[in-house]
């Protein structure tokens, strides 16, 4: 029998029980964390380690950004949701090019934008309307799938 990792159990429970708005914040944090880990890969000397670290972390960041995109409700979100969808598409493109060319600039740019979006989202959650808005925010696909499992 495999050993249970308490950190994974905690993360799964936190994801399943977090309010919808908080899940979006967690997704922003995760994308930023993966992108920063990819940047650390440039410091390695072994080419295999450089490529694996950068590639794997950029793939994970891309998956998280895809979840953010899936969580958008263009019908309810209007122009803001459409603008965010365009931004997420741009982020995906910058990450893909950065991964292929193994260049830092695109990764750093996406981190800057994600930090602004993350901070704006966190500020909104702290606001008075956050509780009411939280129920209207669609739950990201991965969280909904885990909740139904």
N, C-alpha and C positions, 0 to 999 in steps of 0.2 A: 504494500500500500504506500502511495506517495505521501510525503510529508506535506502538511497544509502550511502554506505561506500566510502568516497573519496579516501582512501588509496587503496582499491581494484580496483577502477577505474583507479587510477594512475598506479598501477602495471600492469594491463591489457593493458593499452595504451603503457606503456614502453616496455612491452614484444612484442606487435604487431608491434611497430615501430623501435625497436632496430635492428642494423645490426646483421647478423647471428653470427659473431664472438663474439659480445657482449652478445648474448643470452647464449652462452656456458659459458662465464665468470659468468653470472648471475646464471646459474645452479650450477657451482662450489661453488659460494657464498652461495646459498641456501642449498646445501648438508652440507656444513660446519656448517652453522647456525643451522640446525636441529640436527646435531650430538652434537654440543655444548649444545643445549637445552636438549638433552637426558642426557648428563653428569650432568647437573644441577639437574636432577630428582633424582640422588643418594643422594642428600642432604636432601630430604624430610623425615619426620618421619612416616607419614601415609603410610603403605604398598600399599594401593590402589593407592594413589597419585604417589608413586614411580613407580609402575608398569605401570600405565597409561601414565605418562609423558615419561618414557623411551620408552615404546612400540610405542606410537603414533609418537614420533619424529624420532625413528629409521625407522618406516614404511615410513614416509615422505622422509627421507634421501635416503632410498632404492628406492623410486619412482623417485627421482631426478637422482640418479645414473643410473637407468634404462633408463631415457631420454638421459643421456649422451651416453650411450651405443647405443641407437637407432640412435643417430645423427652421429655415425661413418659410414664412407663410406670405407669399406675394399678394394674395387676395386681401388679407387683413393688414399687412405691413405696408402696402402701397409703394410709394416712391422710395422710401427708406429701404425696404426689403429688396427692391430692384437694384438699388445702388450697392447694397451689401453683396448681392449676388455677383455683380460685376467686379467688385473688389476681390471677392473670394476666387473668382475665375482668374483675375490678374495674379493673385498670390500663387495660385496653382501653376500658372505659366512661369513665373519668376523662380519658383522652387524647382520646376522641371529643368529649366535652362541652367540654373545653378548646379543642379545635380549632374547633368550631362557634362558641363564644362568644368566642374569642380571649382567654382568661383564663389567668393564670399559676398560680393556686393549685393546680389539679389536676396540672399538670406538675411543680411543685415537690414535691407530695406523692408522686407516683410516683417521682421521683428519690430521695427519702429512703428509700422502701421498697426500691427496687432496689439502693441502696448497701448496705443492711443484708443483703439476700440475696446480693449479690455478695461482700461481705466474709465472710459465713458460708461461702459456697461455696469461696472462696480458702483459708480456714482449713482446711476439710475436705480440700482437695487437698493441703495441706502435711502433713496428718496421716499416721500410719503406714498406715492402710488405704486410702489414696488409690489406690495402684497396683492393688490388687485390685478396688476399686470401679470404677475407670475402664473396665474391660472390660465391666462390667454396665450402664453408662449407654448408652442408645440414642443413636446419632449423629443430630443434627438433620437434618431432611429436606433442607435445602439442601446440607449437606456430603455426605450420602449421594449426592445427585444428581450433584454435581460429581465425586465419586470414581468413579461409574459411567460418566461421560461419556468 
